[in-house]
Each structure stands twice: as structure tokens, then as C-alpha cells.
Amino acid sequence: MKSRILLVDDDHDNSVIFKIVLQDAGFEVDAYNDSEMALSAFKPGHYDLIILDIRMPKMDGYELYAKIRKKDDKVKVCFLTASERYKEEHIPSFLSDGSFLIKPITIDDLVKRVNETLGRKTNSQRRLRQK
């Protein structure tokens, strides 16, 4: 069964590229450019991972995550940010299981971090264990 990902990034180009890359890596991806639309579409137990841009209009990624956690306290999260400093200075107290993806990010690093967050072994990890 494929892992399901909810991707929310207000940058349309990022959303399209990330969605294609993750689908090519074998994930099912629902992408939104609007945090409020993503929240209204979110279904508890439906997603294995949410990927959230931190800086978005209307509702930032942290606020969206807090609202999603009230609906589903098991879903994993990765935050997208273009600033390492923003990550370090603004980590909310409720966040204990999040990881961060720093933009720009390579395709290989994106897939690797998503697999790590989901606890899946990557192809290179599988090859190493087989030797």
C-alpha cells in the first residue's frame, strides 16, 4: 500500500514539482496551495505524512499543523522552510515529532527525508543491508 502525503505550499511551482517527484517515488500525493483549503480537505487517518511550508498567507504551516493535530494526533509532519534561522527561532512548543526540509532541496534529499520520516528504507539502505 502506498503512503499518502498531504503537501501544502503556497508556491504553485514548488507544489507541482514536489508532487511529481513524490509520485514518481511511489507516494500518493494531494497538493494544495492554500492552507485553509488543505485544512478543510484533511481527513483523520487518511494521510501518513503532511509536508507544510512554514510561511504561507492566511495561516502559516505551524498554525495549520496545530489544527490538523487536533483532528489527527498520529500523522507525521515535515516542515518546508527557506531559512534555517527561521526554523531554529520559531519551533513551537507543541512540536515534538517534526522534521524540517530546507529549501532549496534536491530531489534525492526530498525523497530520502520523506522516507526517513515515514520509517521506510530507501533503495540504497536496502542494498547496503543485502550485502
C-alpha positions as CSV (number, residue, x, y, z in Angstrom):
1,M,0.0,0.0,0.0
2,K,1.3,3.4,-1.0
3,S,1.9,6.0,1.7
4,R,-0.3,9.1,1.4
5,I,1.1,12.6,1.7
6,L,-0.7,15.9,2.1
7,L,1.5,18.7,0.6
8,V,0.8,22.3,1.3
9,D,2.9,25.1,-0.2
10,D,1.6,28.4,-1.4
11,D,4.2,28.4,-4.2
12,H,2.5,26.7,-7.1
13,D,5.7,25.7,-8.8
14,N,7.1,24.1,-5.7
15,S,3.8,22.2,-5.2
16,V,3.8,20.8,-8.7
17,I,7.5,19.8,-8.7
18,F,7.3,18.2,-5.2
19,K,4.1,16.3,-6.1
20,I,5.6,14.9,-9.3
21,V,8.8,13.9,-7.6
22,L,7.0,12.2,-4.7
23,Q,4.5,10.4,-7.0
24,D,7.5,9.2,-9.1
25,A,8.9,7.8,-5.8
26,G,5.8,5.8,-5.2
27,F,3.7,8.0,-2.9
28,E,0.1,9.2,-3.3
29,V,0.1,13.0,-3.0
30,D,-2.6,15.5,-2.6
31,A,-1.2,19.1,-3.0
32,Y,-2.8,22.4,-2.0
33,N,-1.6,26.0,-2.4
34,D,-4.0,27.3,0.2
35,S,-3.7,26.3,3.9
36,E,-7.4,26.8,4.6
37,M,-8.4,24.6,1.7
38,A,-6.0,21.9,2.8
39,L,-7.4,22.0,6.3
40,S,-11.0,21.6,5.1
41,A,-9.9,18.7,2.9
42,F,-7.9,16.9,5.6
43,K,-9.3,13.6,6.8
44,P,-8.1,12.0,10.0
45,G,-6.3,8.7,9.4
46,H,-6.1,9.4,5.7
47,Y,-2.5,10.6,5.5
48,D,0.7,9.1,6.7
49,L,2.6,12.4,6.3
50,I,1.9,16.1,5.9
51,I,4.5,18.4,4.3
52,L,3.9,22.0,5.2
53,D,5.5,25.2,4.0
54,I,6.0,27.4,7.1
55,R,5.5,30.8,5.6
56,M,2.1,31.0,3.9
57,P,-0.6,33.7,3.8
58,K,-3.8,33.3,5.8
59,M,-2.5,30.5,8.0
60,D,1.2,29.6,8.4
61,G,2.4,26.0,8.5
62,Y,2.7,25.9,12.3
63,E,-0.9,27.1,12.8
64,L,-2.1,24.6,10.2
65,Y,-0.2,21.8,11.8
66,A,-1.7,22.6,15.2
67,K,-5.2,22.5,13.8
68,I,-4.5,19.2,12.0
69,R,-3.1,17.7,15.2
70,K,-6.4,18.4,16.9
71,K,-8.1,16.2,14.3
72,D,-5.3,13.5,14.0
73,D,-2.6,13.2,16.6
74,K,-0.7,10.5,14.8
75,V,0.1,12.0,11.4
76,K,3.8,12.8,10.9
77,V,5.0,16.1,9.6
78,C,7.8,17.7,7.7
79,F,8.1,21.5,7.5
80,L,9.4,23.3,4.5
81,T,11.4,26.5,5.1
82,A,13.8,28.6,3.1
83,S,15.5,29.7,6.3
84,E,17.5,27.6,8.7
85,R,17.3,30.6,11.1
86,Y,13.5,30.7,10.9
87,K,13.4,27.0,11.8
88,E,15.6,27.5,14.9
89,E,13.9,30.6,16.2
90,H,10.3,29.6,15.7
91,I,9.8,26.0,16.6
92,P,6.5,25.9,18.6
93,S,6.4,24.2,21.9
94,F,3.7,21.7,20.7
95,L,6.0,20.3,18.1
96,S,7.9,17.2,19.2
97,D,7.9,15.0,16.1
98,G,8.5,17.3,13.2
99,S,11.4,17.4,10.8
100,F,12.4,20.2,8.6
101,L,13.3,20.4,4.9
102,I,15.4,23.4,4.0
103,K,14.7,24.9,0.5
104,P,16.2,24.7,-2.0
105,I,16.2,20.9,-1.6
106,T,17.4,18.3,-4.1
107,I,15.0,15.6,-5.4
108,D,17.1,12.9,-3.8
109,D,17.2,14.7,-0.5
110,L,13.4,15.3,-0.6
111,V,12.7,11.6,-1.2
112,K,15.3,10.5,1.3
113,R,13.9,12.7,4.1
114,V,10.3,11.7,3.4
115,N,11.3,8.0,3.5
116,E,13.2,8.6,6.8
117,T,10.2,10.4,8.4
118,L,7.9,7.6,7.4
119,G,10.4,5.0,8.6
120,R,10.8,3.5,5.2
121,K,14.1,2.1,3.9
122,T,15.4,3.8,0.8
123,N,16.8,1.7,-2.1
124,S,20.4,2.5,-1.1
125,Q,19.6,1.4,2.5
126,R,18.1,-1.9,1.2
127,R,21.2,-2.5,-1.0
128,L,23.5,-2.0,1.9
129,R,21.6,-4.5,4.1
130,Q,21.6,-7.1,1.4
131,K,25.4,-7.1,1.1
